[in-house]
Amino acid sequence: MTAITEWLQQTLGIPPYIQGRVLSSILVVGVLWFVRKLLLAILWRRVTDIRARYRIRKTSLYVVVTFGALVIGRVWFEGLQSLATFLGLLTAGLAIALKDLVVNFAGWGFILWRRPLEVGDRIQIGEYRGDVVDLRVFQFTLLEIGNWVDAEQSTGRIIHIPNGMVLTEVLANYTKGFQYIWDEIPVLVTFESNWKTAKQLLTDIIELHGKKAAEEARHSVQRAGEKFLISYSKLTPIVYTSVADSGVLLTMRYLCNPRERRATAQQIWEAILEAFGAREDIDFAYPTQRFYHNVTEGKLEARAEPPS
């Protein structure tokens, strides 16, 4: 061992005390790596839930890295009597040279403290939307939704977002707190259609497909009300009536799971097409051009005088 130390000093110019610190650092890294792998192997036999495994893997990594940094820091800076001095010097250097990394690290701390997002949540931050699939010290990862794909379905792209954005951008969470979103389906029928019957048909359809989500959402609102000031007086589906340029607009409003929005809308539209297809007095409206002759088509009391 002495011969190797002397050879390294003569050949590479590395003094013995530096060699000892390098060896100690390698031993610390090796031991911590082995202990973490051993603990994960033991836990993997008992834990089968994917989310629980992810949290254990991430937490153990953070603990090992933090502990290893402290131990190795003490090895290399043993001349400093106070660990606080070492940490102060390290923090000051990082703040000056690595401003963006420091901001992202602060964002990571904010995420762990306030929990504005977690792995599995569907969020929008700035112009980016997606499902959180990974959370790291300097960035988190989204599986993108929307963009060129309708109904906020997955595009398949992975987006890496700096953690610092949670401190500067508006963040919307689809699933934390109140775990449902309101969706609307506008249905336009002609003025000549029996709009009252059409509205009743739509009400029956929306109650059939939105009843389950409304019942589940009622319990979700109660839980969310313990943390947020969320209060809904009506959670059941409803159909609103208004008038548009081309006909009577019937807007169906209902609650749905964010990840089931497109599938739910498809089921509702198929039911609408079947219901309207069986009626002779209801027809969809669309932009058309027609000539209206008031003298012959207008209401009796509102017709213009025929030309003499």
LUMLUM-685296 format. One record per residue: x, y, z of N, C-alpha, C, O in turn. Coordinates in steps of 0.001 Angstrom, whole numbers, padded with zeros to 6 digits, always signed. Atoms other than C-alpha are relative to their C-alpha. Layout:
LUMLUM-685296
XYZXYZXYZXYZ
...
//
This chain:
LUMLUM-685296
+000832-001202+000000+000000+000000+000000+000870+001256+000000+000579+002240-000681
-000926-001127-000053+002906+002314+000865+000647+000237-001356+000852+001380-001764
-000626-000123+001315+004501+001580-002507-000929+000695-000988-000485+001520-001787
+000961-000633+000907+001318+002575-004351-000124+001483+000315-000198+002308-000595
+000097-001400-000415+001075+005799-002344+001198+000794-000493+001052+001902-001010
-001207-000687+000454+004688+006696-003125+000011+000135-001511+000439+001162-002038
+000008-000056+001473+004219+005850-006824-000950+001085-000500-000618+001815-001434
+000959-001032+000399+001116+008080-007101+000542+001399+000283+000291+002340-000469
-000559-001306-000340+002964+010903-005381+001114+000393-000968+001205+001549-001383
-001111-000296+000898+006032+010626-007602-000453+000159-001444+000048+001019-002169
+000421-000021+001402+004194+009961-010867-001013+001108-000299-000852+001854-001264
+001075-000949+000261+001061+012123-010595+000058+001237+000877-000689+002192+000664
-000128-001152-000865+002125+014497-007877-001124+000156+000995-001397+001263+001459
+001123-000046-000948-000785+013590-005597+000542-000303+001389+001043-001404+001617
-000524+000242-001356+000198+013974-001928-000824-001058+000723-001986-001272+000379
+000682+001082-000714-000735+011176+000494-001328+000410+000626-002279-000370+000612
+001247-000359-000666-003392+013163+002337-001148+000163-001007-002308-000080-000673
+001034-000094+001047-005247+013832-000948-000426-001406-000419-001609-001670-000634
+000340+001389+000350-005036+010144-001830-000944-000610+001039-001888-001315+000682
+000856+000525-001060-006585+009276+001537-001415+000543-000088-002380-000187+000139
+001336-000577+000117-009461+011679+001003-000759-000560-001201-001964-000798-001127
+000653+000588+001182-010156+010322-002487-000497-001407+000318-001623-001768-000024
+000382+001358-000358-010178+006758-001146-001202+000006+000952-002128-000790+000797
+001112-000088-000950-012467+007756+001740-001297+000371-000723-002358-000172-000417
+001193-000418+000748-014870+009469-000686-000564-001158-000811-001779-001354-000860
+000454+001147+000789-014998+006391-002926-000675-001032+000900-001701-001609+000537
+000586+000964-000942-015674+004168+000092-001388+000471+000465-002311-000336+000569
+001301-000536-000436-018508+006466+001271-001042-000202-001089-002146-000671-000813
+000944+000157+001118-020152+006456-002170-000374-001464-000188-001544-001795-000380
+000264+001424+000189-019774+002682-002489-000886-000582+001087-001809-001342+000794
+000797+000530-001109-021190+001917+000951-001444+000497-000089-002380-000289+000061
+001353-000556+000091-024170+004267+000530-000770-000605-001167-001960-000894-001048
+000659+000616+001167-024919+002855-002931-000441-001425+000326-001553-001827-000017
+000324+001379-000344-024822-000703-001606-001158-000065+000996-002061-000889+000853
+001073-000005-001009-027020+000107+001406-001330+000347-000637-002343-000281-000328
+001255-000384+000664-029623+001832-000785-000534-001136-000865-001728-001432-000817
+000431+001119+000838-029741-001055-003266-000551-001145+000845-001545-001773+000480
+000449+001084-000877-030094-003549-000423-001374+000309+000587-002246-000559+000620
+001291-000391-000577-032953-001609+001208-001112-000043-001047-002222-000491-000759
+001009+000030+001062-034778-001218-002109-000375-001432-000361-001546-001730-000595
+000279+001405+000321-034450-004931-002837-000912-000636+001044-001796-001427+000714
+000844+000535-001069-035979-005745+000547-001415+000570-000088-002396-000163+000037
+001314-000652+000050-038806-003206+000191-000798-000421-001228-002025-000499-001169
+000698+000367+001235-039623-004265-003378-000785-001304+000163-001761-001535-000550
+000711+001258-000228-040693-007676-002049-001314+000215+000732-002217-000617+000649
+001187-000273-000803-043306-006067+000206-000910+001063-000630-002117+001070-000390
+000770-001090+000590-044414-003030-001808-000197-000269-001494+000768-000431-002240
+000299+000260+001414-046170-003603-005136-000611+001207-000700-000640+001258-001929
+000626-001181+000601-047896-000244-005669+001062+000838-000719+002123+001120-000161
-000966-000737+000818-046166+001728-008456+000311+001362+000608+001470+001774+000655
-000211-001328-000579-046684+005122-006802+000840-000078+001269+001724+000751+001483
-000768+000156-001238-045352+003884-003446+001462-000323-000314+002365+000196+000343
-001373+000315+000382-042282+002401-005131+000744+001244-000489+001911+001462-000164
-000624-001221+000519-041628+005679-006933+000407+000919+001150+001521+001443+001159
-000311-000887-001129-041808+007685-003681+001174-000538+000831+002042+000221+001264
-001098+000602-000779-039526+005220-001857+001325+000183-000725+002331+000533-000108
-001233-000121+000775-036967+005291-004659+000529+001432+000023+001727+001661+000193
-000422-001399+000003-036936+009094-004816+000468+000448+001381+001502+001103+001507
-000359-000420-001359-036870+009608-001039+001340-000571+000423+002170+000129+001003
-001275+000624-000377-034050+007128-000534+001169+000646-000730+002255+000791-000168
-001071-000660+000761-032033+008821-003282+000355+001343+000629+001531+001671+000783
-000262-001309-000600-032447+012257-001686+000744-000151+001334+001670+000608+001621
-000644+000210-001303-031465+010923+001754+001457-000412-000188+002347+000109+000483
-001369+000484+000221-028403+009098+000440+000901+001109-000526+002031+001269-000063
-000815-001076+000581-027189+012053-001640+000312+001066+001053+001446+001534+001148
-000221-001020-001031-027659+014519+001229+001005-000477+001045+001935+000245+001405
-000908+000549-001017-025945+012267+003771+001412-000145-000566+002392+000179+000104
-001308+000164+000618-023129+011470+001349+000714+001323-000196+001925+001409+000006
-000619-001311+000186-022543+015156+000569+000545+000540+001307+001620+001138+001336
-000469-000478-001305-022274+015965+004271+001254-000739+000455+002203-000127+000945
-001155+000795-000438-019870+013100+004995+001227+000334-000839+002310+000551-000295
-001143-000293+000867-017662+013772+001963+000489+001429+000217+001683+001714+000133
-000406-001372-000298-017730+017476+002762+000869+000078+001234+001834+000842+001274
-000807+000035-001219-016391+016735+006221+001392-000599-000273+002386-000184+000323
-001287+000623+000326-013664+014533+004713+000925+001007-000672+002102+001105-000322
-000840-000907+000769-012437+017204+002297+000240+001327+000704+001214+002021+000413
-000158-001282-000681-012917+020164+004599+000159-000217+001507-000410+000510+002321
-000181+000296-001415-011806+018657+007860+000787+001090+000713+000787+001153+001942
-000704-001111-000617-009642+021720+008425-000949+001059+000522-000584+001872+001372
+000990-000949-000477-012803+023714+008911-000680-000594+001220-001279-001666+001130
+000535+000548-001233-013939+023233+012479-001518-000006+000020-002125-000820+000717
+001463-000106-000024-017520+024203+011792-000585-000415-001340-000186+000096-002387
+000703+000396+001221-019744+022474+009270-000805+001159-000564-000997+001252-001777
+000773-001152+000452-021796+025671+009129+000844+000897-000904+000332+001487-001856
-000897-000801+000834-018764+027468+007694+000096-000580-001397+000052+000141-002394
-000066+000678+001306-018469+024892+004938-001275+000209-000802-001226+000537-001987
+001268-000161+000702-022140+025072+004080-000216+001440-000436-000773+001690-001505
+000132-001402+000367-022047+028873+004107+000816+000349-001223+000336+001042-002121
-000839-000242+001165-019140+028981+001679-000575-000658-001253-000563-000072-002335
+000576+000711+001135-020797+026382-000548-001230+000721-000536-001382+000867-001749
+001228-000688+000407-024123+028238-000610+000309+001316-000703-000301+001640-001722
-000362-001274+000611-022510+031581-001381+000550-000202-001405+000205+000536-002328
-000551+000270+001324-020550+030103-004265-001063-000406-000997-001058+000047-002142
+001064+000430+000890-023588+028416-005718-000910+001163-000392-001320+001270-001548
+000904-001120+000270-025716+031570-005418+000567+000929-001060-000182+001507-001847
-000629-000909+000965-023214+033551-007466+000189-000676-001356-000165-000105-002388
-000375+000646+001262-022101+031029-010088-001141-000770-000659-001155-000923-001880
+001048+000867+000556-025240+028910-010517-001383+000529+000380-002152-000147+001064
+001243-000658-000381-028168+031314-010208-001221-000818-000399-002122-001018+000415
+001172+000755+000480-030602+029261-012338-000173-001303+000765-001293-001689+001101
+000091+001241-000755-029752+026040-010542-000502+000248+001418-001261-000552+001966
+000459-000331-001351-030284+027729-007189-001503+000264-000002-002215-000184+000895
+001439-000273+000113-033710+028997-008317-000778-001302-000168-001825-001490+000451
+000679+001280+000206-034654+025521-009527+000020-000846+001271-000946-001548+001570
-000073+000731-001270-033463+024013-006243-001003+000581+000995-001649-000163+001732
+000997-000634-000869-035593+026550-004356-001404-000415-000413-002268-000637+000436
+001301+000462+000485-038526+025566-006571-000286-001424+000439-001421-001762+000777
+000167+001384-000475-037948+021924-005663-000390-000020+001470-001265-000783+001878
+000363-000085-001412-038040+022841-001981-001432+000475+000190-002143-000015+001067
+001377-000494-000082-041272+024764-002532-000996-001105-000359-002048-001225+000268
+000882+001104+000405-042814+021751-004306-000142-001019+001131-001240-001506+001403
+000055+000955-001108-041890+019458-001409-000749+000563+001203-001398-000179+001940
+000615-000628-001181-043162+021961+001171-001490+000243-000202-002302-000160+000631
+001388-000402+000219-046406+023261-000347-000810-001026-000789-002040-000995-000756
+000666+001044+000774-047214+020289-002614-000983+000562-001034-002126+000108-001076
+000909-000463+001048-048708+022282-005530-000189-001035-001108-001150-000979-001875
+000111+001075+000978-048067+019227-007681+000706-001227+000539+001633-001125+001343
-000628+001266-000353-047185+015564-007244+000012-000889-001235-000694-000631-002210
-000026+000959+001102-046342+012677-009524-001387-000615-000146-001968-001091+000829
+001342+000510+000274-049594+011565-011159-001023+001093-000219-002097+000831-000762
+000936-001111+000185-051237+015021-011144-000006+000448-001459+001003+000340-002157
+000101-000647+001311-052489+016617-014364+000009+001500+000234-000840+002018+000960
-000167-001424-000270-051373+020241-014459+000168+000794-001287+000398+000235-002360
-000410-000949+001031-050915+023293-016643+000844+001057+000672+000422+001661+001658
-000883-001036-000524-047994+025614-015975+000486+000817-001189+001155+000299-002083
-000298-000816+001170-047555+028527-018331-000777-000530-001190-001994-000694-001116
+000634+000519+001216-048285+027215-021814+000085-001523-000107-000338-002096-001111
-000213+001443+000058-047453+023598-020966-001046-000729+000842-001355-000322+001962
+000987+000818-000696-050030+020959-019995+000414-001462-000095+000971-001903-001101
-000323+001414+000054-049579+017334-019067-000112-000665+001359-000467-000033+002355
+000010+000800-001226-049393+014582-016463+001423-000064+000550+002366-000369-000181
-001325+000035-000641-046499+014772-013983+000440-001454+000136-000223-002247+000805
-000484+001383-000022-044467+011590-014454+001322-000144+000740+001761-001260+001018
-001254+000099-000739-041243+012488-012650+000278+001344+000667-000086+002397+000144
-000331-001199-000764-039986+014979-010060+001424-000133+000519+001740-001055+001271
-001398+000045-000401-036303+015739-009553+000412+001317+000647-000397+002235+000788
-000477-001151-000766-034157+018286-007753-000080+001284-000815-000433+002331-000271
-000049-001212+000807-033868+020727-010669-001111+000090-001041-001290+001150-001641
+001065-000046+000994-036782+019810-012935-001011-001097+000256-000720-002098+000912
+000997+001067-000002-039993+017853-013210-000412-000259-001440-000190+000572-002320
+000269+000463+001351-041274+015977-016231-001493-000201-000215-002185-000771+000629
+001399+000154+000372-044656+016102-017974-000127-000906-001212+000700-000869-002123
+000430+000691+001207-046273+013681-020391-001050+000903-000631-002173+000999-000135
+000801-001095+000555-047762+016334-022665-001392-000436-000442-001584-001536-000961
+001356+000181+000505-051483+016613-023391-000380+001229-000818+000252+002279-000702
+000495-001136+000773-053400+018843-025814+000893+000313-001177+001240-000568-001963
-000783-000485+001128-051344+020935-028238-000750-000275-001309-001808+000317-001525
+000717+000279+001245-052314+019516-031665-001041-001121+000158-001757-001437-000792
+000950+001085-000261-054388+016714-030056-001210+000575+000725-001061+001314+001698
+001222-000534-000588-058021+017484-029217-000313-000666+001342+000216-001726+001678
+000559+000513-001257-059783+016978-025859+001074-000335+001028+000871-001186+001894
-001057+000133-001000-056505+017187-023932+000458-001442+000196+000711-001878+001319
-000579+001337-000074-055365+013682-024761+001508+000081-000195+002029+001104-000638
-001461+000008+000022-051708+012686-024650+000546+000126-001418+000028-000474-002360
-000694-000103+001286-049399+013719-027479+001131-001016-000102+001607-001309-001199
-001116+000937-000011-046720+011231-026436+001343+000667+000240+002352-000015+000419
-001275-000693-000221-044078+013932-025970+000291+000146+001491-000625+000284+002302
-000462-000226-001360-042041+014273-022767+000555+001425+000081+001393+001816-000732
-000461-001373-000175-041501+017849-021519+000667+000126+001370+000087-000246+002390
-000727-000221-001250-038897+018717-018890-000141+001473+000391+000259+002363-000360
+000292-001355-000465-039899+021792-016857+000929+000351+001163+001012-000415+002122
-000827-000416-001151-037439+023702-014601-000876+000247+001230-001944+000848+001119
+000774-000177-001223-038649+023672-010998-000240+001462+000334-001225+001789+000997
+000148-001413-000298-038153+027433-010813-001274+000601-000572-001711+001657-000114
+001216-000535+000605-041249+027923-012980-001172+000024+000972-002086+000832+000809
+001106-000011-000972-043520+027084-010025+000014+001273+000832-000989+001610+001461
-000108-001242-000764-042267+030314-008419-000367+001220-000834-000629+002288-000280
+000219-001162+000869-042876+032555-011449-001200-000126-000916-001688+000887-001416
+001108+000211+000927-045683+030996-013534-001254-000434+000750-001180-000997+001842
+001277+000463-000551-049363+030371-012837-000113-001504-000225+000093-001988-001339
+000109+001456+000079-049911+026677-012088-001447-000410+000275-002016-000053+001306
+001367+000525-000166-053309+024994-012574+000086-001508+000163+000707-002192-000650
-000015+001434-000281-053831+021535-011081-001400-000556-000234-002358-000141+000419
+001291+000582+000347-056635+019453-012603-000518-000953+001078-001728-001119+001229
+000383+001146-000823-056639+016738-009966+000177+000193+001497-000345-000611+002270
-000200-000191-001437-055555+018146-006591-001176+000765+000585-001663+001718-000022
+001162-000652-000612-058348+019153-004228-001277-000541-000606-001695-001655-000289
+001200+000432+000712-061451+018963-006422+000430-000745-001257+001007-000138-002159
-000604+000856+001020-060682+016081-008777-000828-000135-001275-000609-001056-002062
+000824+000046+001212-063278+016808-011471+000007+001366-000672+000293+002381-000036
+000107-001250+000740-063695+019442-014172-001380+000085-000637-002010-000934-000923
+001248-000220+000714-066782+020972-015742+000277-000008-001498+001231+000613-001967
-000113+000027+001457-067225+020236-019432-001342+000399-000593-002384+000173+000022
+001231-000427+000658-069781+021649-021863-000035-000495-001438+000980-000491-002134
+000224+000435+001370-071217+020294-025104-001138+000841-000585-002284+000686-000163
+001056-000801+000619-073128+022816-027262-000693-000770-001126-000035-001361-001982
+000805+000662+001035-075941+021398-029411-000921+001046-000607-001733+001638+000104
+000774-001037+000680-077524+023717-032001-001085-000644-000867-000787-001430-001767
+001127+000513+000793-081004+022903-033378-000660+001168-000716-000539+002315-000285
+000639-001049+000795-082996+024832-035977-001141+000653+000774-001679+000076+001718
+001116-000694-000634-085614+027400-034989-001311-000754-000195-002220-000663+000629
+001231+000727+000291-088242+025170-036581-000116-001298+000798-001181-001914+000828
+000025+001251-000756-087298+022207-034384-000810+000157+001289-001011+001264+001789
+000686+000020-001289-089245+021215-031290+001084+000063+001080+001523-000971+001585
-001155-000155-000869-086575+022655-028990-000282-000487+001426+000635-000913+002128
+000319+000475-001348-088439+021754-025791+000212-001510+000107+000766-002002+001090
-000231+001446+000008-088447+018069-026721+001491-000307-000094+001990-001223+000560
-001443+000194+000141-084801+018353-027786+000708+000232+001335+001624-000512+001687
-000605-000281-001289-083900+019880-024426-000252-001128+000990+000636-001480+001766
+000304+001104-000898-085661+017076-022558+000829-001233-000335+001306-001932+000559
-000831+001135+000414-083831+014445-024604+001446+000188+000480+002069-000745+000986
-001373-000268-000431-080493+016118-023862+000138-000106+001511+001158-000579+002013
-000028+000104-001458-081353+016348-020165+000059-001453+000444+000819-001805+001346
-000014+001430-000334-082094+012616-020030+001371-000618-000288+001876-001429+000488
-001301+000564+000393-078835+011831-021836+001091+000439+000976+001898-000377+001422
-001073-000507-000848-076651+014063-019687-000136-000513+001435+000868-000717+002116
+000180+000565-001345-078187+012779-016451+000454-001452+000047+000987-001912+001057
-000422+001397+000054-077527+009207-017563+001517-000124+000035+002057-000978+000737
-001457+000112+000110-073866+009822-018393+000752+000813+001042+001937+000565+001262
-000695-000837-000970-073067+012435-015732-000392-000246+001436+000152+000383+002343
+000485+000240-001354-074893+011034-012717+001091-000566+000905+001249-000115+002040
-001022+000656-000819-072030+008833-011483+001073+001003+000431+001457+001040+001600
-001037-000979-000326-069434+011633-011681-000514+001032+000997+000231+001475+001870
+000569-000985-000919-071788+014038-009889-000051-000545+001423+000234+000179+002377
+000054+000598-001337-072254+011622-006983+001388-000097+000615+001570+000188+001799
-001369+000091-000517-068510+011028-006662+000551+001387+000313+001292+001558+001281
-000510-001355-000203-067808+014759-006960-000541+000611+001284+000126+001442+001901
+000585-000540-001231-070121+015514-004039+000887-000319+001203+001089+000523+002077
-000918+000375-001088-067790+013596-001714+001341+000723-000158+001968+001101+000832
-001267-000673+000246-064746+015180-003369-000076+001461+000435+000904+002000+000949
+000171-001393-000414-066132+018677-002716+000088+000125+001517+000678+001072+002037
-000056-000031-001464-066569+017886+000958+001437-000099+000491+001827+000611+001418
-001403+000126-000403-062946+016792+001242+000792+001250-000375+001624+001726+000398
-000727-001190+000452-061697+019760-000786-000357+001212+000835+000474+002101+001023
+000431-001122-000814-063720+022147+001372+000750+000112+001311+000744+001171+001940
-000789-000044-001230-061530+021218+004339+001319+000751-000190+001930+001206+000777
-001280-000648+000287-058504+022740+002613-000164+001274-000827+000552+002251-000610
+000221-001143+000871-059837+025150-000041-001425+000521+000175-002317-000208+000610
+001332-000590-000063-062792+027527-000145-000730-000340-001299-000922+000516-002162
+000721+000484+001175-064648+025430-002739-001422-000324+000426-001645-001110+001347
+001399+000225-000350-068429+025495-002646-000842+000014-001269-000903+001025-001969
+000926+000112+001128-070838+024283-005336-001383-000314+000541-001562-001275+001289
+001369+000258-000442-074576+024529-004737-000671-001052-000876-001632-001693-000450
+000610+000957+000920-075357+022339-007756+001090-000744-000751+001908-000132-001438
-000981+000837+000692-073276+019450-009069-000635-000884-001062+000075-001507-001851
+000686+000850+000967-075911+017653-011129+000086+000611-001397+000194+001830-001524
-000055-000520+001373-075815+017972-014935-001201+000896-000294-002259+000758+000319
+001065-000932+000360-077900+020709-016529+000135+000379-001467+001226+000324-002036
+000018-000449+001391-078913+021927-020001-000504+001437-000017-001601+001722+000462
+000357-001412+000090-078960+025690-020668-000523+000324-001395-000095-000274-002382
+000617-000407+001264-081027+027370-023399+000409+001424-000343+000369+002313+000507
-000294-001336+000510-079932+030339-025500-000258+000003-001497-000548-001037-002089
+000273-000137+001431-080357+031653-029037+001268+000436-000713+001942+001372-000284
-001148-000345+000833-077622+031751-031672-000498+000459-001374-001701+000464-001639
+000383-000509+001319-077572+033101-035225-000745-001034-000825-001667-000696-001566
+000549+001031+000882-078465+029763-036804-001086-000840+000650-001657-001704-000015
+001026+000817-000634-080887+028325-034240+000005+000141+001507+000552+001095+002062
+000085+000032-001456-081595+027453-030620+001194-000800+000524+001412-001948+000138
-001200+000636-000531-078438+026651-028679-000316-000631+001351-000723+000055+002288
+000206+000752-001238-078766+023947-026000+001371-000471+000479+002012-001303-000164
-001342+000298-000509-075611+023718-023878-000081-000969+001161-000692-000671+002188
-000025+001024-001041-075049+020562-021838+001245+000217+000878+002367+000243+000373
-001090-000229-000949-072918+021161-018713+000012-001141+001013-001015-001458+001614
-000087+001174-000865-071652+018231-016651+001413-000137+000545+002356+000437+000001
-001290+000296-000602-068810+017036-014430+000589-001265-000605-000136-002200-000943
-000638+001217+000504-066256+014535-015674+001423-000075+000530+001999+000924+000960
-001400+000209-000351-062886+013055-014835+000875+000597-001112+000612+000348-002288
-000816-000634+001050-060160+015070-016650+000559-000981-001013+000674-000650-002194
-000605+000960+000919-058645+011922-018140-001040-000777-000813-000684-001535-001715
+001064+000709+000726-062029+010626-019358-000867+000952-000809-001956+000588-001253
+000806-001032+000647-063217+013821-021001-000405-000388-001420-001574-000258-001786
+000314+000304+001393-062988+012655-024614-000906-001216-000118-001832-001222-000929
+000828+001208+000048-064466+009203-023980-001430+000313+000426-002381-000197-000166
+001339-000367-000461-067390+010724-022063-000728+000806-001060-001905+000563-001326
+000625-000810+001052-068049+013304-024785-000421-000869-001186-001464-000630-001794
+000363+000896+001106-068027+010541-027401-001284-000766+000306-002167-000860-000546
+001220+000732-000383-070639+008497-025504-001226+000909-000050-002295+000495-000498
+001126-000936+000001-072832+011570-025098-000416+000347-001424-001607+000365-001733
+000328-000351+001379-072612+012541-028765-000666-001157-000738-001602-000946-001508
+000641+001156+000648-073448+009025-029923-001446-000144+000456-002316-000477-000348
+001369+000059-000504-076530+009070-027677-000856+001109-000607-002032+000895-000903
+000735-001111+000612-077534+012481-029083-000371-000325-001442-001507-000110-001862
+000261+000333+001405-077206+011305-032680-001103-001044-000126-001954-000946-001010
+001047+001027+000043-079343+008247-031982-001357+000578+000383-002369+000258-000241
+001276-000571-000458-082001+010251-030113-000584+000955-001034-001785+000901-001298
+000497-000947+000991-082275+013021-032727-000338-000695-001316-001242-000274-002038
+000280+000721+001239-082154+010532-035584-001356-000676+000009-001921-000936-001053
+001310+000649-000101-085354+008917-034295-001151+000996+000030-002309+000586+000106
+001036-001035-000063-087255+012249-034260-000102+000725-001333+000908+001058-001953
+000236-000734+001232-088833+013948-037260-000139+001500+000247-000067+002299-000686
+000245-001413-000313-089420+017238-035426+001224+000695+000580+001108+001810+001091
-001236-000595-000501-085773+017890-034410+001081-000137-001057+001291-001217-001609
-001081+000057+000985-082931+018794-036730+001138+000910+000451+000910+001965+001042
-001158-000817-000334-079401+020093-036235+000034+001241-000879-000373+001211-002040
-000144-001241+000751-078730+023664-037290+001453+000198-000391+002359-000230+000323
-001331-000323+000466-075728+024826-039268-000099+001230-000877-001194+001556-001336
+000077-001236+000789-074820+027982-041185-000584-000259-001386-000014-001010-002177
+000670+000124+001302-077208+028223-044159-000515+001371-000417-000494+002325+000360
+000587-001238+000502-078767+030907-046307-001388-000312-000546-001561-001262-001311
+001357+000214+000459-082499+031181-046919-000658+001362-000188-000225+002367+000375
+000783-001211+000220-085001+033761-048136-001292-000115+000797-002028-001095+000687
+001183-000015-000856-087728+034678-045687-001015+000985-000582-000738+002181-000679
+001072-000826+000558-090988+035986-047215-001010+000278+001101-001849-000564+001422
+000803-000326-001166-092707+037775-044378-001489-000044-000290-002274-000421+000581
+001433-000070+000321-096032+038173-046181-000659-001369+000104-001809-001480+000527
+000591+001340-000005-096547+034420-046461+000486-000869+001156-000212-001801+001556
-000570+000851-001047-094297+032990-043708-000086+000607+001389+000004-000123+002376
+000008-000642-001299-094561+035533-040913-001240-000332+000811-002214-000857+000274
+001168+000214-000849-096938+035289-037972-001145+000886-000476-000920+001960-001033
+001175-000703+000549-100469+036424-038776-000052+001454+000452-000369+002344-000337
+000100-001349-000526-100307+039465-036525+001256+000829-000263+001302+002016+000058
-001251-000715+000210-096780+040375-037585+000388+000050-001473+001506+000448-001800
-000306-000019+001436-096992+040046-041389-000097+001424-000550-000889+002242-000083
+000078-001285+000678-096347+043017-043609-001190+000007-000950-001699-001045-001336
+001108-000146+000947-099067+044337-045865+000459-000457-001394+001519-000047-001866
-000376+000434+001373-099021+042612-049272+000041+001186-000942-000724+002136-000780
-000062-001126+000952-098046+044878-052134-001298+000113-000786-001915-000899-001117
+001250-000195+000724-101008+046400-053943+000192-000268-001489-000757-000153-002265
//
